[in-house]
Amino acid sequence: MSEYVRNHQQLLVEEAEGYLDLIMVFADRWPVAPALRDRLAERTLKTLDKIEYLDTELSHVNYLRGEALRCMEKHREALVPLQKAAQQDPANTGAWLALGWCYKRLNRLDLAVEALEESLMVDSSGAIIHYNLACYWSLACNTEQALHHLAVAFDIDPNYRDLVANEPDFDFLRPNDDFRMLTGVVV
């Protein structure tokens, strides 16, 4: 592949990343209106469709495609490119997290847990993976696993404690004494 083609392909990848950033960067505080979100996600997909020659970027392109579909709440459609991305680059934590996120919304907690546990086989040091596993295990009413992964997440990054109070996934655990002790919740 010529240098020009390689540079052009890289610019397309960066353009697609930019559209996704517009959707997601401040989504927690200022969510993008669904109509605009979907237009930006569609633009992401159209930009990725222009990429003709892939070498080492294939995993990343699949990940971006899956994220665009996930943003549009097309969770089932997002699974295929996200699974490819995770298989092509098992160290891509983002792909595993997005897979878990989609499975959760498809009411497949078993597969959400499985995806994140596969990620742990590659790298067990990610607090976000343990935190999300704690969420999924809590939703599955498995107190032991939920508390284990929550404790590991806190050990890796104590800042995750700040998220627990507003996380509805932990509602099942809130009456549990061990959960209150772990999170420092006073009744």
C-alpha positions in Angstrom: 0.0 0.0 0.0 1.4 3.4 -1.0 2.1 6.0 1.6 -0.7 8.2 0.2 -3.3 5.5 0.5 -2.1 4.6 4.0 -2.4 8.3 5.1 -5.8 8.6 3.5 -7.0 5.5 5.3 -5.7 6.9 8.6 -7.5 10.2 8.0 -10.7 8.3 7.5 -10.2 6.4 10.7 -9.5 9.7 12.6 -12.6 11.3 11.0 -14.8 8.4 12.2 -13.2 8.7 15.7 -14.1 12.4 15.7 -17.7 11.7 15.0 -17.9 9.2 17.8 -16.1 11.6 20.1 -18.8 14.2 19.4 -21.4 11.7 20.6 -19.6 10.3 23.6 -17.1 12.7 25.2 -19.5 14.6 27.3 -22.5 12.2 27.1 -22.7 11.6 30.8 -23.2 15.3 31.5 -24.7 16.6 28.2 -26.2 13.8 26.2 -26.5 14.4 22.5 -30.2 14.5 21.2 -31.0 11.1 19.7 -31.6 12.5 16.2 -28.2 14.2 16.1 -26.6 11.2 17.8 -27.9 8.9 15.1 -26.8 11.2 12.3 -23.3 11.4 13.7 -23.2 7.6 14.2 -24.4 7.1 10.6 -21.7 9.5 9.4 -19.2 7.4 11.3 -20.4 4.2 9.5 -20.3 5.9 6.1 -16.8 7.1 6.7 -15.7 3.6 7.8 -17.3 2.2 4.6 -14.8 4.3 2.6 -11.9 2.5 4.0 -10.8 0.0 1.2 -7.4 -1.2 2.3 -6.9 -2.5 5.8 -3.8 -3.9 7.4 -3.3 -3.6 11.1 -6.3 -1.3 11.6 -9.0 -4.0 11.0 -9.6 -4.5 14.7 -9.9 -0.8 15.3 -12.3 -0.3 12.4 -14.5 -3.1 13.6 -14.5 -1.6 17.1 -15.5 1.9 15.7 -18.2 0.3 13.6 -19.6 -1.5 16.7 -19.4 1.6 18.8 -21.4 3.6 16.2 -24.1 0.9 16.2 -24.1 0.8 20.0 -24.5 4.6 20.1 -27.6 4.2 17.9 -28.9 1.6 20.3 -28.6 -1.1 17.7 -27.2 -3.5 20.2 -27.8 -6.8 18.3 -26.2 -5.4 15.1 -23.2 -4.0 17.1 -22.3 -7.5 18.4 -20.8 -8.7 15.1 -18.2 -6.0 14.6 -17.5 -5.9 18.4 -16.9 -9.6 18.5 -14.6 -9.4 15.5 -12.7 -6.5 17.2 -12.3 -8.5 20.4 -11.1 -11.6 18.6 -8.7 -9.6 16.4 -7.3 -7.7 19.3 -8.0 -9.4 22.7 -6.2 -6.6 24.5 -8.8 -4.1 23.4 -10.6 -3.6 26.6 -13.0 -1.2 24.9 -14.3 -3.9 22.6 -15.0 -6.3 25.6 -16.7 -3.5 27.6 -18.9 -2.6 24.6 -19.8 -6.2 24.1 -20.8 -6.6 27.7 -22.8 -3.4 27.5 -24.7 -4.6 24.4 -25.3 -8.1 25.9 -26.7 -6.4 29.1 -29.2 -4.4 27.1 -30.2 -7.6 25.2 -30.9 -9.2 28.6 -28.1 -11.6 28.2 -26.2 -11.1 31.5 -24.6 -14.5 31.1 -22.9 -13.4 27.9 -22.1 -9.9 29.3 -20.2 -11.6 32.2 -18.5 -14.1 29.8 -17.2 -11.2 27.6 -15.7 -9.4 30.5 -14.2 -12.5 32.0 -12.5 -13.2 28.7 -11.1 -9.7 28.9 -9.7 -10.5 32.4 -7.9 -13.5 30.9 -5.8 -11.0 28.8 -5.4 -8.3 31.5 -6.9 -8.4 35.0 -5.7 -5.0 36.0 -8.5 -3.0 34.6 -10.7 -1.5 37.3 -13.5 -0.7 34.8 -13.7 -4.4 33.9 -14.1 -5.5 37.5 -16.5 -2.7 38.2 -18.7 -3.7 35.3 -18.5 -7.3 36.3 -19.7 -6.3 39.8 -22.6 -4.5 38.1 -23.6 -7.5 36.0 -23.2 -10.0 38.9 -25.3 -7.8 41.1 -28.0 -7.7 38.4 -27.7 -11.5 38.3 -28.3 -11.6 42.1 -24.9 -13.2 42.7 -23.7 -11.3 45.8 -20.4 -13.2 46.2 -19.1 -12.5 42.7 -20.4 -8.9 42.7 -18.7 -8.1 46.0 -15.5 -9.8 44.9 -15.2 -7.8 41.7 -16.3 -4.5 43.3 -13.5 -5.0 46.0 -11.0 -5.6 43.2 -12.1 -2.5 41.3 -11.7 -0.4 44.5 -8.3 -1.9 45.1 -7.1 -1.0 41.6 -8.8 2.4 41.5 -10.4 3.8 44.7 -12.2 6.5 42.6 -14.8 3.8 41.6 -16.3 4.2 45.1 -17.7 7.5 44.0 -19.8 5.8 41.3 -21.6 3.3 43.5 -24.1 5.7 45.1 -25.7 6.5 41.7 -25.4 3.1 40.1 -28.8 1.4 40.0 -27.2 -1.9 39.1 -26.2 -2.2 42.7 -29.8 -1.9 44.1 -29.9 -5.6 44.8 -26.8 -5.3 47.0 -27.7 -2.1 48.9 -29.3 -4.0 51.9 -26.3 -6.3 52.2 -24.0 -5.6 55.2 -20.9 -6.6 53.4 -21.7 -4.2 50.5 -22.3 -1.3 52.9 -19.1 -2.1 54.7 -17.1 -2.3 51.4 -18.6 0.9 50.0 -18.6 2.8 53.3 -22.3 3.4 53.1 -23.8 4.4 56.5 -27.5 3.5 57.1 
